[in-house]
Amino acid sequence: MGFWIPTGSRNEDGAHAGATHFIEHLLFKGSSRYTAEEIAQEFDSIGGELNAATSKEYVVVYGRFLDRHLERALDVLTDMLLTPTFTDLDRERQVVLEEIAMYEDAPQDLIHDLFAQRVFGDHPLGHAVLGTRASIAEMPEERIRAYHHRHFALSDMVVAAAGDIDHDRLRELLLSKHNTHNGHGVLRPVTDVAWTAKTSFLAKETEQMHVCLGGPGLARNDDRRFALSVMDGLFGGSLSSRLFQEVREKRGLVYSIFSFATMYRETGLTGIYFGCRPERLAEVMETVRREIERLRHDPVGEEELVRSREHLKGRVILGLESTSSRMTRLGKGVVTESEILSLDEIAARIDAVTAVDIQALAEELLDPESLTVTAIGADEDVFRAAVQA
């Protein structure tokens, strides 16, 4: 069972940068009826699991437990979410600062945040989920409490459950928990993104050069999203994909390389990540460039197209074998106002993707004139020369 709260880093201004994620941490530190230790003990005593995550567009707090413990688990979860005491706030502030430091020490993760910030600029989607050292260090308790009051009302949340669950019983239990705070409605600013090609570099003492390059993507309800997913799979999202085969398997130039396609409410991001030693960067960039051009200008063969479609269908279907993934599919779909399709509908839309669809998308989304390139490494001159070439 998951509680999905429709607020994330895109809802934050500078004074609240990282507030959503900080509150996610503080929910576990105690509530009106449970201390932090008692929250942990309650879930341990029912053999359950309890966790949470924050993204750019939502927070989810979720638990997994035996069906007979529904009422007990629900009681703990709602108390955590609705009446946190923000106990040990300053101690947890240090934990979040350590998490930011850990993230900054992992260039293969940090590069994706830098890339998004560079691409989106001042757009809310460019905000980092963790916030900054300064924003977390300086955020007072009253500001955190006010943000929680505004964004964490039960009436604004989506509750999703999967397993041996009775919908009407769960609904009655939730209504009994409803407080007088009726929320403020979903607050999601929708603004356009100005897409322009940019290049940026962060100097850091690393053995590898970590690179993200990409450009515009699709909004999550765009009908072409199925073609995008098929294209992503055959381009860089699987072991048989073009990028993996050409760059790693045939040339041994990298350990990790993949493409990605992230979709948000009004837009998206399409890109490629890889890490390599500086002396190999120019060759990797040139190989990636050739593969982008091949995808944009040469129709995909039928055998490769069928393989990518089947790979995607398999991932979707196998991914729903657990109750946790089924809950996630429902909760995320509702909180982000996305279509929730049956497996048969999904399979049919994937099968309808053609080589023409993929080529048209590649021409639009991987246009060299709109690609942004961001890197982390020790030698900016090597990076600039490889990009220029």
N, C-alpha and C positions, 0 to 999 in steps of 0.2 A: 504494500500500500504506500502511495506517495502523495504528499501534499505539494502542489506546484503553485508557486507564488509568482505572479506576473510582473516581476521587477528584476532588473539586473544592472550590469554596469552601464548600459546605454541610458538608464534613467537617472544617472548621477551627474551632478555638476562638479566643478572643481573642488568645492568645499566638502563634497560627499564622496570623493573618489575612493573606491574600495569599501564604502559603507555596507553595501549589500553582502559582500563576502565576509566582512568583519562580523556582521550580525549573524550570518550562518554559523560561524564559530561560537558566538556567544549564546546561541540557543541551547547548546549542550552544557552550559556552565551552571544551569539551575533555573528553576521556574517557581511559581508561587507555591507549589506543593511538593516539588522534588528538588533535592540538591543534585549537583553534577554527579556525585557518586551514586545516588539513588537512581538516577536516569540510567546509568550504565548497569547497575545491579538489576533493575527491572527487566531490561532486555536480556541480560545474561541468564536470569532465572527462568525465562520462558524459552531459552535456547534460540533467541532471535538475533537479528542483525539490525544495526541502526547506522545510518550514514546520511550525508547531504552533499550537495554540489551547487555551485553558482556559475552561471553563464552570463553572456551579454544580455540575454532577454528574460531569464527566469532563474528562480531558485527552486530546488527540489529537496525536500526532507523525506526520507523513505525508510521503511522498515520491512523486514521479511521475518515471518513467524508462523507458527502453527495456527490453523484456522480457529481452534478453540480459544485462543488468546486474543482474539480480535478486540474485544472491549477493553481489555487491560492495555494493549498496545496503543489503541486509539486514545485512551485517557492520557498516557504519557506524551504522545506526539502533540496533541492539541494543547496541553499545558505548556510544553516547550515553546510552541509556536506563538501562542496568544499571550502568555504571561511570563516571559523571561525576566529574570531579576538582574541580568547583566552583572552577575557576581564575578569577581576577579577580572574586571574589565582591563585593567592596566597590565595584569599578568598575561592575559590572552592577546593584548596588543603586541607584546613582545613575541609571542608565538607567531603572529601574522607577519611581523617584521622579519623573523627568521625564515618564514616561508617565502617572502619576497627575496631575501638574500639567497636562499637555495635556488630559486627560479633564475636569478641573475647569474648563478654559477653553472647553469645548464643551457649553453648556447643553442642546443638543438630544440629547446622549448622556447627560450626567450626570443628567438628569431621570428617566430610566428606572431608574437605580440608587436614587435617592432614593425613587422611587415604590415599588419593591420592598421597600426597607428599612422604609418607612412601613407598607405593607400587611402584611408578614410579621412585623415587630417582632423579637422574640427568636427566632423560628423560624430554623433554619439556612438556609433559602432566602432570608432577608433579608441574608445576608452578601455583601459586595461582592467580586467576583472579584479585583480588584487589591489588596485590603486597604486599609490607611490609611497615611498618611505616617509616623505614629508606629510602627505595627507593622513596616513594612518597614525603617525606619531602625534599629530596635532589635533585629531578629531576628539572633541569633548563629549562627555557622556550625554549631555542634554541634546546634542545634535543627533547622536545615535538613537536615543529614545524617540525623538520626534520622527526620524526617518522610519523606524520600526512601526510606530503608530500609523503612519500614513500608508505604508506599503504592505503591511502584514495583517490585514483584516481577513477573517475567515470567509466573509462574503465575496471577497475578490479571488479566493484560491480555487484551484481545481483539485479535486480528490479523485485519484484513480486507484483501482484495486483489481487484482487478478488472482485467480485460484478458486478455492472452495468458499465462495462469498455470495451472500444474498444481498442484492442491490437495495431492496426496501429496508432491510435491517440496518445496513450501513448508513442509509440516508437518515433514518430515525435517530441513530446514534449521533450523527453529525449535527442534526438540528437541535439536539439536546445540549450540544456544546456551544451553540451560537450565542455570542454575547451581543451587547447593545451597540458595539462599534460596527457600523454597516459599511465601512470602507469608502473608497473614493472612485471606484471604477478603475479599469485598466488604463494605465498612463503610458502610452507608447508614442513618443514623438516620431512622426514620419517626415523625413526630409530627403531631398535628392542628394546624390553624390556626384561631385564633379570629377570625372575620370581624366586624369592626365598622367603621362608617363613620368616617373620619378626614379631617382637613384640615390641610395643612402648607404652609409657604412658606419658600423660601430667598432671602434678599435678595442680589442680585447686579446689578452695573451692566450691564444688557443692553438692547438696543434693543427686543427682543421679550419677551413673556410666554410662557414655555414651560410647557405644562400636560399632565399625565397624569391621567386619571381612569378608574377601573375598580373591579373587585372580584373575587370568586372566579371560578375557571375549573374545568377538568376535569383529572383525572389522565390520564396518557398512554394507559392501557389502558381507559379508559371507552368503552363502546360508542357513546356519543353524540359522540365526537370528530369523526366525519365530518360530523355536523350542525353542529357548532361551526365546522368549517373552511368549510363552505358559508356559514354565517351571517356569518363574518368577512369572506369575500370580497364578499358583496353589501352588507355594512354599511360597510366602510371599507378593504377590501383590494385594490381595483382602480380603474382610471380611471373605470369606470361605476358605482362604488359610491355609495351614498346620501350618505355624508359628503363625499366628494370633489366630487360634483355639486352638492350643496346649499350647502356652505360655501365651496368654492373657485370652482367654475365659474359658479354662478348669482349669487353674492354677492361674489366676489372678496375675501373676508375674510382668507384665509390663503394662504401658499405651500405649506405642508406640513400635511397632516392624514391620519391613517390609524388604523385599529383594529388590534389585535393579540390573539393568543390563544397563551399560552405554557403548555405542559403539563409537569409534573414527575411524580415517582413517585406521590405521594399526593394531589396537588392541582394547581392551575394558577392562572393569572392572565389575566383578560380585561380589556382596556382600550382607551383611545383616547389618541392624542397629537396635539397641534397647537401651532403657534407663531403668535402674532399681535402686533401693536402694542397697547399697553395700552388705548388708546381704543376698540379694537374687541373687547376681551375679552368684555364683557357680551353683545354681539350674537352672538358665536361660541358662547358658553356656552348662550344661549337656543336657538340653532339646533340645537346638539348635543342639548340636552334634548328638543326636539320630535322629533328623529329617534330618540332612544332610546325615547320613548313610542310612536311610530308602530311601531317594530319589536316592542315588547312587546305592543301591543294590536290591531294590524291584520295579518291574514294576508298573507304574501308572495304576490304574483301569480304565476301559472304561468310567464309569459314571463321574469320576473326570476329565478325559481327555476331554470329550465332554463339560463339564461345563466350563473348563478353555478356551477351544477354542471359545465357544460362548461368554464368557465374553470379550475376547480380540477383537473379531469381533465387538461386541457392542460398546466397547470403541472407536475403530477406526472410525466406521461409525457415531456415535453420536458426536464424536469430530470434525467432519467436517460440523456440522450444521451451524456454523458461518462463515462469510466471513474472519474474522481474522484468524481462524484456517486453512482455505483453503489457504490463502496467506502464512501462516507460512509453511505449508506442501510443497508448491511449492518453496518458497525462500530457505528454509533450504535444501531441496533436491538438488537444483541446486548448491548452494554455497559449499556444502559438497561433490559434485560429486556423489550423491547417485541415485539409481534407483527410478523413480517416477512411481509407478504402479497404475493401475485402481483399484477401490474398488473390482471389481470381481476377479482380479488377486490376490489381497491381501487376500481375503476370501478363495480363492482356495488354496493358500500356507499355510494358517493357518489350513485349514481342512486336509491338507496332513500330518500334524505333527502326529507322532505315539509315542506310549509309549517307543518303542525302541530308537527313536531319543532323547527323553528326558533323558532316563537313561544313554545313551552314553555321552550326554553333561554333566550331573551331575557328572559322573565318571571323566570326563576330567577337568571340571572347578572347582569342589569343592573337589579336592584331598587335604586331610589334610596336605600333605607334601608341598603344595604350598600356603597355606592360611596365610595371614597376619592379625594380630589382633592389633588394635589401640584403646586406651581408654583415656577418660578424666574423672578425678575424684579426690577425696581427699585422697584415701588410695591405694598406689601402691602395697602394700603387698597382699591385698585382691585380686587385679586384677591378680597378678602374680600367686597366688595360684590357682585361678579359671582356668586360662589358662593352667597351668601345669596339673591340674586334667583332 
